[in-house]
Amino acid sequence: MKILAVDTSATAASAAIAEKNKIIGEFSINTSLTHSQTLITMIDDLLKNTGLSINDIDAVAVNAGPGSFTGVRIGVAAVKGIAFSHDLPCVSVSTLYSMAYNMLGNDCIVCGVMDARCSQVYNAILRVSGNKIERLTDDRALSLQDLKSELNNYTEKVVLVGDGALLCSEYLNNELENVVLSAMNNRIQTASSVACAAFEMIEKGDITTCSELMPAYLRLPQAQRELNKKLGVNK
């Protein structure tokens, strides 16, 4: 089985093609270019350079959120379009869960962190034991102060992963000695980690259709929150 996986949940964008025990190819870019400018071209070039066509792909996977509202929407829309056109099953992967695969082969607590603005982060905490991943929390949005208080309860090594990891590390300011920043090369979310998570989900039968695939934002967009505030709606 070959999976085409996509991540556009933050500034960086990536696409990967993988088999169960092999990353066949991965393209990534981390610039100010919008995902709408880069993603489809990246997928086309990836297929071309791996000598594959979309007909060789058996399923498509995407980090469906949380993350940048625009970024997540672009990634999900692209995968829905590919899946619809070629009658492929979809795998909806949690961005925060996929981050734990960056640390596969280690024994540690992974603290997945994404900048949610307004002094908040999207976060999930997971335990990596070799090649096994265990969820310790659900995906959630919380303040940096609340996250710091929670991390204070762990005595094991905690590794900050994700595009908000540096922000969190700077906020903690070395106050928690067991909390460390992941290395630059495995810090941000990647399509290859999406693919790894997708294989696990497929084995459990956790797949969806292109019509059912939807973004998982965790909270409303800023514009909607502001409108709700003016209308007195508490959501």
HELIX and SHEET records of a PDB file:
HELIX    1   1 HIS A   35  ASN A   49  1                                  15    
HELIX    2   2 ILE A   54  ASP A   56  5                                   3    
HELIX    3   3 PHE A   69  HIS A   86  1                                  18    
HELIX    4   4 THR A   95  MET A   99  1                                   5    
HELIX    5   5 ALA A  100  MET A  103  5                                   4    
HELIX    6   6 LEU A  144  LEU A  151  1                                   8    
HELIX    7   7 ALA A  165  LEU A  172  1                                   8    
HELIX    8   8 MET A  184  ASN A  186  5                                   3    
HELIX    9   9 ALA A  191  GLU A  203  1                                  13    
HELIX   10  10 GLN A  222  LEU A  231  1                                  10    
SHEET    1   A 5 LYS A  22  ILE A  29  0                                        
SHEET    2   A 5 ALA A  13  GLU A  19 -1                                        
SHEET    3   A 5 ILE A   3  ASP A   7 -1                                        
SHEET    4   A 5 ALA A  59  GLY A  65  1                                        
SHEET    5   A 5 CYS A  90  SER A  94  1                                        
SHEET    1   B 5 LYS A 132  ARG A 135  0                                        
SHEET    2   B 5 GLN A 120  GLY A 130 -1                                        
SHEET    3   B 5 ASN A 106  ARG A 117 -1                                        
SHEET    4   B 5 VAL A 158  VAL A 161  1                                        
SHEET    5   B 5 VAL A 179  LEU A 181  1                                        
SHEET    1   C 3 LYS A 132  ARG A 135  0                                        
SHEET    2   C 3 GLN A 120  GLY A 130 -1                                        
SHEET    3   C 3 ARG A 140  SER A 143 -1                                        
END                                                                             
